[in-house]
Amino acid sequence: MMFNLKETTMSFVNKSPALKSFQNDFASQSFGMSISEALKKHVCVICKKPPIIRTKLENNEYYMSAMCGPCWDESFPDESGDYHV
């Protein structure tokens, strides 16, 4: 079951200009695309595909970092070694 994307108050657009600038620069250098650009194109900043969002937590994370659920899972495993948000 896919979760319907919905922007939240924790969204990237609600961050301070300095933090947005830092995160955009970091993402551009790391992934070749800024968070702002990924959100505008409605793609994941890492895989460049439409985001796969399975939970509300993944939805919130997408609108903060432009990372889809599977890319987040691969990047940040939990303490047990499992990959999920």
C-alpha positions as CSV (number, residue, x, y, z in Angstrom):
1,M,0.0,0.0,0.0
2,M,1.4,3.4,-1.0
3,F,1.0,6.4,1.2
4,N,-0.4,9.6,-0.4
5,L,2.2,12.3,-0.3
6,K,1.3,15.3,1.8
7,E,3.5,18.2,2.7
8,T,3.8,18.8,6.5
9,T,4.8,21.6,8.8
10,M,8.2,20.0,9.1
11,S,8.8,20.5,5.3
12,F,11.9,21.7,3.7
13,V,10.1,24.9,2.6
14,N,9.5,25.8,6.2
15,K,13.2,25.8,7.2
16,S,15.3,28.9,7.6
17,P,17.0,30.3,4.5
18,A,20.5,29.4,5.9
19,L,19.6,25.8,6.6
20,K,17.9,25.4,3.2
21,S,21.0,26.8,1.5
22,F,23.3,24.4,3.4
23,Q,21.1,21.4,2.7
24,N,20.7,22.3,-1.0
25,D,24.5,22.8,-1.4
26,F,25.2,19.5,0.4
27,A,22.6,17.6,-1.7
28,S,23.9,19.1,-4.9
29,Q,27.5,18.1,-4.2
30,S,26.5,14.7,-2.9
31,F,23.8,13.7,-5.3
32,G,23.9,16.1,-8.2
33,M,20.6,17.6,-7.4
34,S,19.4,20.0,-4.7
35,I,16.6,19.2,-2.4
36,S,14.6,22.1,-3.8
37,E,15.0,20.8,-7.3
38,A,14.1,17.2,-6.3
39,L,10.9,18.4,-4.5
40,K,10.0,20.6,-7.5
41,K,10.4,17.7,-9.9
42,H,8.7,15.3,-7.4
43,V,11.6,12.8,-7.4
44,C,13.9,11.3,-4.8
45,V,17.2,13.3,-4.5
46,I,19.2,10.0,-4.5
47,C,17.5,7.6,-7.0
48,K,15.9,10.4,-9.2
49,K,12.7,8.4,-9.4
50,P,9.2,9.3,-8.2
51,P,9.3,8.7,-4.4
52,I,8.1,5.5,-2.9
53,I,6.4,6.5,0.3
54,R,4.9,3.7,2.5
55,T,4.3,5.4,5.8
56,K,3.5,8.8,7.4
57,L,7.1,8.9,8.7
58,E,8.5,8.3,5.2
59,N,6.2,11.1,3.9
60,N,7.5,13.5,6.5
61,E,11.1,12.5,5.7
62,Y,10.6,13.0,2.0
63,Y,9.4,16.6,2.5
64,M,12.4,17.3,4.8
65,S,15.1,15.7,2.8
66,A,13.7,14.7,-0.6
67,M,14.7,11.0,0.1
68,C,12.2,8.3,-0.7
69,G,11.6,5.4,1.8
70,P,13.8,2.8,0.1
71,C,16.8,5.2,-0.3
72,W,16.4,6.2,3.3
73,D,16.4,2.6,4.3
74,E,19.6,1.9,2.4
75,S,21.3,4.9,3.8
76,F,20.4,4.6,7.4
77,P,19.8,1.1,8.9
78,D,18.4,1.0,12.4
79,E,20.3,-0.4,15.4
80,S,19.4,-4.0,14.5
81,G,20.8,-3.7,11.0
82,D,17.3,-3.6,9.5
83,Y,16.6,-0.9,6.9
84,H,13.3,0.8,7.5
85,V,11.8,4.1,8.8
